[in-house]
Amino acid sequence: MPQTLQAKSPYPVGDFAIWIIIYVELITFGLLFIGYAIARRSDVALFNTSQLSLNQGIGFVNTLILITSSYFIVKAVQSIKKMPDNQHIHANQKASRWLLGAMLLGMLFLILKTVEFSAIFDAGINLSTNTFFMFYLLLTMFHFMHVLLGLVILGNIYQKSKHHGYTKEDHTGMETGASYWHLVDLLWIVLFPLIYIIH
């Protein structure tokens, strides 16, 4: 007999708690983005001039890095969700490789961001320099911390997959971590053009 199609859940994937965290983070960053837009409107010339001090090249590369890392996370989850029967170990090994790739890209993001921060601070720029740099440093450092936390979460998922801990029926933990990492990516996709590009 053909297998009955499994009904899709009306709820988001992963633990419910992670979605509360995601919604809170989206509201927090949303308020910061609105604050940035209002401040920029009051002194467009200052914001446009200050933007010239930023390294758009690093910002663009970091955007590609996070988008690629999110793709790797999708592949990791798919490796578990679509694992063939009797391929439990192989599917976890495959997922762990995708996760490792995503983690390495996340670390590369942090390295490049640290290089950028160093150049900013070496130029004597800090939170009190002007309104633009106050928002720039607040937003990017806050996001930096989210990437760090995301890497810790991915590290835990990676360790479990290395020990073949996920199955087609039980992979909520991986989907929970994936949801958080996609949040990190989404926030940067909004942050990059807002801070680096829009004049």
Secondary structure in CASP SS format (residue, H / E / C, confidence):
PFRMAT SS
TARGET T0000
AUTHOR 0000-0000-0000
METHOD secondary structure of the structure
MODEL  1
M C 1.00
P C 1.00
Q C 1.00
T C 1.00
L C 1.00
Q C 1.00
A C 1.00
K C 1.00
S C 1.00
P C 1.00
Y C 1.00
P C 1.00
V C 1.00
G C 1.00
D C 1.00
F H 1.00
A H 1.00
I H 1.00
W H 1.00
I H 1.00
I H 1.00
I H 1.00
Y H 1.00
V H 1.00
E H 1.00
L H 1.00
I H 1.00
T H 1.00
F H 1.00
G H 1.00
L H 1.00
L H 1.00
F H 1.00
I H 1.00
G H 1.00
Y H 1.00
A H 1.00
I H 1.00
A H 1.00
R H 1.00
R H 1.00
S H 1.00
D C 1.00
V H 1.00
A H 1.00
L H 1.00
F H 1.00
N H 1.00
T H 1.00
S H 1.00
Q H 1.00
L C 1.00
S C 1.00
L C 1.00
N C 1.00
Q H 1.00
G H 1.00
I H 1.00
G H 1.00
F H 1.00
V H 1.00
N H 1.00
T H 1.00
L H 1.00
I H 1.00
L H 1.00
I H 1.00
T H 1.00
S H 1.00
S H 1.00
Y H 1.00
F H 1.00
I H 1.00
V H 1.00
K H 1.00
A H 1.00
V H 1.00
Q H 1.00
S H 1.00
I H 1.00
K H 1.00
K C 1.00
M C 1.00
P C 1.00
D C 1.00
N C 1.00
Q C 1.00
H H 1.00
I H 1.00
H H 1.00
A H 1.00
N H 1.00
Q H 1.00
K H 1.00
A H 1.00
S H 1.00
R H 1.00
W H 1.00
L H 1.00
L H 1.00
G H 1.00
A H 1.00
M H 1.00
L H 1.00
L H 1.00
G H 1.00
M H 1.00
L H 1.00
F H 1.00
L H 1.00
I H 1.00
L H 1.00
K H 1.00
T H 1.00
V H 1.00
E H 1.00
F H 1.00
S H 1.00
A H 1.00
I H 1.00
F H 1.00
D H 1.00
A C 1.00
G C 1.00
I C 1.00
N C 1.00
L C 1.00
S C 1.00
T C 1.00
N C 1.00
T H 1.00
F H 1.00
F H 1.00
M H 1.00
F H 1.00
Y H 1.00
L H 1.00
L H 1.00
L H 1.00
T H 1.00
M H 1.00
F H 1.00
H H 1.00
F H 1.00
M H 1.00
H H 1.00
V H 1.00
L H 1.00
L H 1.00
G H 1.00
L H 1.00
V H 1.00
I H 1.00
L H 1.00
G H 1.00
N H 1.00
I H 1.00
Y H 1.00
Q H 1.00
K H 1.00
S H 1.00
K H 1.00
H C 1.00
H C 1.00
G C 1.00
Y C 1.00
T C 1.00
K C 1.00
E C 1.00
D C 1.00
H C 1.00
T H 1.00
G H 1.00
M H 1.00
E H 1.00
T H 1.00
G H 1.00
A H 1.00
S H 1.00
Y H 1.00
W H 1.00
H H 1.00
L H 1.00
V H 1.00
D H 1.00
L H 1.00
L H 1.00
W H 1.00
I H 1.00
V H 1.00
L H 1.00
F H 1.00
P H 1.00
L H 1.00
I H 1.00
Y H 1.00
I H 1.00
I C 1.00
H C 1.00
END
